[in-house]
Amino acid sequence: MDERVVPSVLVVDDEKVVREGCRRVLEASGFDVLVASEGAEALRILEEHPVGAVLLDLWMPGMHGAEVLEILTRSRPDLPVVVFSGHATLEVEQECAARGARAFIAKPFQTDQLVQVMGNVTGRGGAVRV
């Protein structure tokens, strides 16, 4: 990936503290970050803004994250989607992988884990600090 290109990430989570925490961590690591509080909003944002990856919560009111994942897998199979959830089980992780998720992060997670995973799926590796 061209070093001058800033990788962009869309963070989708219904909990403001989680969205904003992820935004701060990823921006401090050199990512351009957009946020959405629910699935339908995320899909609208993706129509207007190209992003390099999506960080998607599973359990949200309205459109479930698995539904958003399926829509993105069908419409944008090249877009890496990382699912994160506080309801992490092996079955949930396997189901997400089967639906097209490139990675799964269990909540709570360490900030360096988030940066590493998002760096890997955007082609920037784990050390993106600026």
C-alpha positions in Angstrom: 0.0 0.0 0.0 1.3 3.5 -0.8 2.7 5.0 2.4 1.0 8.3 1.6 -2.4 6.8 1.6 -4.1 6.9 5.1 -6.1 3.8 5.7 -9.7 4.5 6.6 -11.9 2.5 8.9 -15.6 2.7 9.6 -16.4 1.8 13.3 -19.9 0.6 13.8 -21.1 0.2 17.4 -24.3 1.3 19.2 -22.3 2.2 22.4 -20.9 5.7 22.1 -18.1 5.1 24.6 -16.9 2.1 22.5 -17.2 4.0 19.1 -15.3 7.0 20.4 -12.7 4.9 22.2 -12.0 3.0 19.0 -11.9 6.2 17.0 -9.3 7.8 19.4 -7.1 4.7 19.4 -7.2 4.2 15.6 -6.8 7.9 14.8 -3.7 8.0 17.1 -2.4 5.1 15.1 -2.7 6.8 11.8 -6.1 5.8 10.5 -8.8 8.0 9.2 -11.9 7.0 11.1 -15.6 7.3 10.4 -18.2 6.1 12.9 -21.8 4.9 12.8 -24.1 4.0 15.7 -26.1 1.3 13.9 -26.2 -0.9 10.8 -28.4 1.2 8.5 -26.3 4.3 9.2 -23.2 2.3 8.4 -24.6 1.2 5.0 -25.5 4.8 4.2 -22.0 6.0 5.1 -20.4 3.3 2.9 -22.4 4.5 -0.1 -20.9 7.9 0.2 -17.4 7.3 1.6 -14.8 4.8 0.5 -13.2 3.0 3.4 -10.4 0.4 3.7 -12.1 -1.7 6.4 -15.1 -1.9 8.7 -15.0 -2.7 12.4 -18.5 -4.0 13.1 -20.3 -4.8 16.4 -22.6 -7.8 16.3 -25.3 -6.9 18.9 -27.0 -3.7 18.0 -30.6 -2.5 18.0 -32.3 -2.4 14.7 -30.2 -4.2 12.1 -28.0 -6.9 13.6 -24.3 -6.9 12.8 -24.6 -10.3 11.1 -27.1 -8.9 8.7 -24.8 -5.9 7.9 -21.9 -8.4 7.4 -23.9 -10.4 4.9 -24.9 -7.3 3.0 -21.3 -6.2 2.8 -20.0 -9.6 1.9 -22.4 -9.7 -1.1 -22.1 -6.1 -2.2 -18.4 -5.5 -1.4 -16.5 -8.8 -1.1 -13.2 -7.0 -1.3 -14.0 -4.9 1.8 -12.4 -6.4 5.0 -14.9 -6.6 7.8 -13.7 -7.2 11.3 -16.4 -8.2 13.8 -16.1 -7.4 17.5 -18.4 -8.5 20.2 -18.9 -8.9 23.9 -20.7 -12.1 23.2 -17.7 -14.0 21.9 -17.9 -17.8 21.7 -16.2 -20.1 19.3 -19.6 -20.7 17.5 -20.1 -17.0 17.1 -16.6 -16.5 15.7 -17.0 -19.4 13.3 -20.4 -18.1 12.1 -18.9 -14.7 11.5 -16.0 -16.2 9.5 -18.5 -18.3 7.5 -20.4 -15.1 6.7 -17.2 -13.4 5.4 -15.6 -11.7 8.4 -11.8 -11.4 8.0 -11.2 -11.3 11.7 -13.0 -11.4 15.1 -12.1 -9.5 18.2 -13.6 -10.4 21.6 -14.6 -7.5 23.8 -13.0 -6.3 26.0 -9.8 -6.1 24.0 -6.4 -4.4 24.3 -5.9 -1.3 22.2 -2.7 -2.8 20.7 -4.8 -5.8 19.5 -7.2 -3.5 17.8 -4.5 -1.6 16.0 -2.7 -4.8 15.0 -5.8 -6.4 13.5 -7.0 -3.3 11.7 -3.5 -2.7 10.4 -3.3 -6.3 9.1 -6.6 -6.1 7.3 -5.9 -2.7 5.7 -2.4 -3.9 4.6 -0.6 -1.5 7.0 0.6 -4.1 9.5 0.3 -3.6 13.2 2.7 -0.7 13.7 0.9 2.2 12.3 1.8 4.8 15.0 2.5 8.3 13.7 
